[in-house]
Amino acid sequence: MKNERNAFKQDIDSIKLERDALKASKIDDKEEIKRLSLLIDKLKRMMFGQKSEKLGLQIEQYELELEELHIAQGIQIPAAQAIPSIERNTPKRRPLPDHLPRDIQTHLPDQSACPDCGGDWKKLGEDISEVLEYIPSSFRVIRHVRPRFACACCDKMVQALAPSRPIARSYFGPGLISHVIISKYMDHMPIYRQCQQAAREGVELSESTVGDVIGGAHQLLRPLMDALHRYVFAATKLHADDTPIDVLAPGNGKTKQGRLWVYTRDDRPAGDISAPAVWFKYSPDRKGIHPQTHLKDYTGILQADAYAGYNPIYDSGRVIEAACWAHARRKFYDIHTTHPTATTTHVLQQIAELYRIESGIRGSPPERRQEVRQEHSRPIVESLHMWLKDQLSTLSRKSVTADAIGYAMNQWRALTRFLDDGSIEIDNNPAERALRTVALGRKNYLFLGSDAGGERAATMYSLLGTVKLNGLNPETYLRHVLSVIADYPVNRIDDLLPWNLVIST
């Protein structure tokens, strides 16, 4: 009988253990379902939802849904809580730009004299209105004529030198080359569409020829890219990021995933007057050796995400790591959009307060930024750190909120480095902004034709991104550079960088 009791007790203990294991497994399954649901919602939002991560519009949407729910349930909203109607002011029409040429057309009455008495008209005044018109761009052929002359007294002959062409033996002029490049890499128009546009104007352009011209321009601009690289990496602080880009794999008709790396020099938020610039580099994969090679001679501060490929750079001691609060915030934002909790709400509110402080000191000298951050931002950061540690102890390790907190805690030293150095930004947004044009391009031309096409794209994104940061007209700038760079002295190539060039339009 005693043996039976012991066996019965062991069976009960075994069943309890199995029950506890099933409960734990069920909890883990729920967390995994929640994590996968969050990932699906994130992907849907990336493809179809709004790109802005501001919460103000969502809050207004929640209020509207609540109001509609009250109406459906027959609940009367008190007058004090009723949402006031918003009076919409008619927007004022902006004046047309003064720098545009004016084509004046005067409209006179049909009658040359008064139809009643035959008297002459006397001008009393005039009404003027303007419309903005567009005259389509057109192709034209520039014919270079070089007469040959001979001396009437001797056999001496003379003839002007042939004007230089950007690309040898190519009939593409600098204006057409710059238009093709900007249409593809800034306006995101694939080459085949550009050829279709040209065909409507009666000009047949081959896609392969246009591709060869872009390749020739890439080779022509390489010395300028070297100068831009030297300037960017001479900074004491850089922003770095990368983005995937599909590239056609040779031989099988499929695509592989290449990578475009960007390094941004822009210290204007810290009151620096140095010209901003960006430098792109293509690689066929995302191995850490690529950024390590790009930064092998760099010494200073690197602001980037938590990609492990940067770790050997930080371990060298030459480069100081500064992390990105926008990345840390995004982890909580992704949870908040689908499963808002008190934890995500609190974190987002605290980070929003940090950004509010930053908006008040943007453009101030580093010393002033550091002083304000020490006084106002540091207490918020320290309080948030303690609060996150307390929250982490109450969460399952497999929960998505624990993942978000874990990311922030692992990066905390790098996240707080901006408090002690006024030259460091709170986030890595300068690099992310530089990559937006690549994201737009991917949606239009879908993939690059080869690794060589990736290198060309890096050159064009570097130059056009830098021109845009400096507020220049990219087509005017690129046309001028392509007109002179073929014969320009290499030891003076820095003169052609956007901030050193004065172009007469």
MOTA-V291363 format. One line per field, one symbol per residue. ss: DSSP state (h for helix, s for strand, l for the rest). psi: psi as a letter, one per 40 degrees, with the letter a starting at -180 (. if undefined). burial: 1 if it has 24 or more other C-alpha atoms within 12 Angstrom, else 0. Layout:
ss: ???
psi: ???
burial: ???
This chain:
ss: lhhhhhhhhhhhhhhhhhhhhhhhhhhhhhhhhhhhhhhhhhhhhhhhlllllllhhhhhhhhhhhhhhhhhlllllllllllllllllllllllllllllllllllllllllllllllllllllllllllllllllllllllllllsssllllllsssllllllllllllllhhhhhhhhhhhhlllllhhhhhhhhhhllllllhhhhhhhhhhhhhhhhhhhhhhhhhhllllssssssssssssllllllsssssssssssllhhhllllllssssssslllllhhhhhhlllllssssllllhhhhhhhhlllssssllhhhhhhhhhhhhhhhllhhhhhhhhhhhhhhhhhhhhllllhhhhhhhhhhhhhhhhhhhhhhhhhhhlllllllhhhhhhhhhhhlhhhhlhhhlllllllllhhhhhhlhhhhhhhhhhllsllhhhhhhhhhhhhhhhhhhhllllhhhhhhhhhhhhhhllhhhhhhhlhhhlllll
psi: dddddddddddddddddddddddddddddddddddddddddddddddeaidieiedddddddddddddddddefhhhiddeihiihhhhhihhiiihdeiihhhhhhiidheihedeeiiihhdaihhiiihihhiiiiihhhhhgihiihedaehiihiihiiidhhehehidddddddddddedefhiddddddddddeehhhhddddddddddddddedddddddddddeeiehihiiiiihhhhhhdeeiiihahhiihhhgeddeeheihiiihihiieafieddddddedeihahhhaafhdeeddddddedhhhhahddddddddddddddghiddddddddddddddddddeeheiidddddddddddddddddddddddddddeeiideidddddddddddeddddedddeheeiieafddddddedddddddedediididddddddddddddddddddefihddddddddddeddehhdefdddeideehhhh.
burial: 0000000000000000000000000000000000100100010000000000100000000000000000000000000000000000000000000000000000000000000000000000000000000000000000000000000000000000000011100001111111111111111111110110010000001000011111111111111111111111101111111111111100000001111111111111110000111111111111000111011001011111111011101100001111111111111111111000001100111111011011001101010111011101110110011001001100000111111111111011011111111111111111111111111011001011111111111111111111111101111111111111110000001101111000000
